[in-house]
Amino acid sequence: MSEIVVKVPSELREFESISPINWQIIVGKRLKEEFGEMVRLKKIVAKSRLTEKDVEELSEEVGVALAKRFLKK
């Protein structure tokens, strides 16, 4: 098993006074969720026939459309 060192911000340590926190379980669960999402996205991208240029153009179009939409409100 790999080992990761995590520095917990002092503001989060305040919760330890309420009840003990097992950071290993919390961080492990979150890493598993993130890695699962990365695998899911990689599978989706692998099926895509869009080129990087297509994606950039689509992203620009979506950004412009969203800006117009929110500026109207």
N, C-alpha and C positions, 0 to 999 in steps of 0.2 A: 504494500500500500504506500502511496506517495504521502509526503507530509508537506503541509502548507502552514506558514506562520501568518497569523492575522492579527493586526493591531486594532483593538476595539477602541473607538473614540470614547473619551471620558464621559460625554453626555449619555452614551448608551450604558455605561457602567452603573448609572444611577438606578437602573432597573434591577440590578443584582440585589439591592437592599430589600426589594419586595419579595423576590424568590430567586433561588439560585438558577443560573442560566447555563445550559450546556451548549456552549458556542460551537462545539464540534458537530453536534446534530443540526443546529441551525444553518451553519455554513455549508455542511455537506448536502443538506436538502436543497439549498439554494443553488449550489453548483450543479447538482443533478438536474434541476429544472432548466438551468441555463444551457447546459450541454445538450439536453434533450431538444430544446428549441433550436439550437444550432444545427443539430442533425436533421431536424424536420425541415428547416429552411434550406439546408444544403441539398436535400432530396428534391425540393421544389425547384431550386435553381438548376439542378442537373437536367431537369426535363425541359427547361426553357430553351426556346429557339431564338430569343432576343440576343442581339449583340450588345456589347457595352455601350456603343453609341446609341442604339435604340433605347436602352434604359435611361441614358442621360437625357435624351430628347423627351421621353415620356415623363420623366421626373420634372423637367422644366415646364412642360405643359400643365401638369397637375399643380405645380407650385403657382403658376400664373393664374390658373382657374380658381384656386383656393384664395389667393390674395384678392382677386376681384370679388369673390363671393363675400368675404369677410369685410372688405372695404365698403360694400353696399349697405351693410347693417349698421 
